Amino acid sequence: MIKRSRFIAYAYTLKDEEDAEAKIAFLRKKHYDATHVCYAYISDSEGRRGRYSDDGEPSGTAGQPMFDALKKSGITCCLVAVVRYFGGILLGTGGLVRAYSSAVSEVLKSAEKITYTAKDFYTVAFPFSLYKKVQTGLARLGTVTQIEYGMDVTVRIATEIGFDFTKSLNDLCATQMDVLYEGEDYYLGGNK
């Protein structure tokens, strides 16, 4: 509480800008009776795409300070939002800037940090009879993220970007394997 106004801060991991807009809409619905739902987000891992909103607060007193605090933290793919319930006492522009930026700094300080690593993803299918033979080799080529067992074994694997996975797989046992390159994506996990 700051001079009877209540500030509630949120931080969310983002997939993209649509994800940010959906989370903002959720907060507006959840806090339908709030005076303001101000936000700032950085929607890409390079920190180049972002937006912010004062949501009716005086221009430059909420969204921009929140965005600056988010940028300063070095965190990307993140939405921060601060919900304000007005308490009847005006804070002035300096008070608003301090309230919103400190709310973001505090929520980011207490939030769990998640590191995503860019990887190339492949799906590999092969007869179950080969599983024992290729299991260890696949683990050396990348990180197995999913396995489905049936008549065939289907493995989803994350590898270093640019690693010649197909050639390495051919060296392992490719004549009886089907390989599908899924593309580059972010992986939550180690750096293998």
BELVENDA-V974799 format. One record per backbone hydrogen bond with DSSP energy under -1.0 kcal/mol. NH is the residue of the N-H (numbers start at 1). CO is the residue of the C=O. Records with the same first field share a line. If there is no record, write none. Layout:
NH->CO / CO
//
This chain:
2->5
5->2
6->85
8->83
10->81
12->79
14->77
20->16
21->17
22->18
23->19
24->20
25->21
26->22
27->23
28->24
29->25
30->26
31->27
32->29
34->31
35->84
36->84
38->82
39->53
40->80
41->51
42->78
43->49
51->41
53->39
57->54
61->58
66->62
67->63
68->64
69->65
70->66
71->67
72->68
73->69
74->71
78->42
79->12
80->40
81->10
82->38
83->8
84->36
85->6
96->92
97->93
98->94
99->95
100->96
101->97
102->98
103->99
104->100
105->101
106->102
107->103
108->104
109->105
110->106
111->107
117->187
119->185
120->159
121->183
122->157
123->180
124->155
125->178
126->153
128->151
130->127
131->128
134->130
135->131
138->134
139->135
140->136
141->137
142->138
143->158
145->156
146->156
148->154
153->126
154->148
155->124
156->146
157->122
158->143
159->120
163->160
165->163
168->164
169->165
170->166
171->167
172->168
173->169
176->173
177->174
178->125
180->123
182->121
183->121
185->119
187->117
//
